[in-house]
Amino acid sequence: MNPYNGYSGRERDAKLRAFHARKKQGLPVMDVGPCDICGDPSVPVEPHSEDYSQPYRWDRPAEYPLCRTCHRDRLHKRFAKPDMWEAHKAHVRRGGYASDLKDPDIAAEVKAYRVAFQRGERLVLRQLRPRRSTSGKWWEELSVDPAILTSPDARPRP
């Protein structure tokens, strides 16, 4: 596993092993959906950890339930594709679910936003639905600076 938030791959692997051990024992390992970024109530969620410190925490703000698209395709790719991350955040702010991106018209709107962002232009996306309330907007503040992947200063807890 790669480093994240100043935690080494080894530290991240250790928490993942603890997660699987807890799950096997039937112990709670994270909150259930909806996705904590897009708010989609109808998609499966998986855990995303922001904190790999011991003792492990299995709830917010250490761990968040995220849909696969928000988690793997947007949040973890934000360092390599900050423009895609900004477009995804704008889509979510307008009440968009990650699953909405399967609709070609919605995908085209988000792509247009991404292109405008790359050019330094501003584009406003049309509202899709009222924004579904999740546990806050912690994801809005995430850095796209790759230095936080390995910097111990990025750790939420010392």
Order of alpha helices (4+ residues) and beta strands (2+ residues): alpha-beta-beta-alpha-alpha
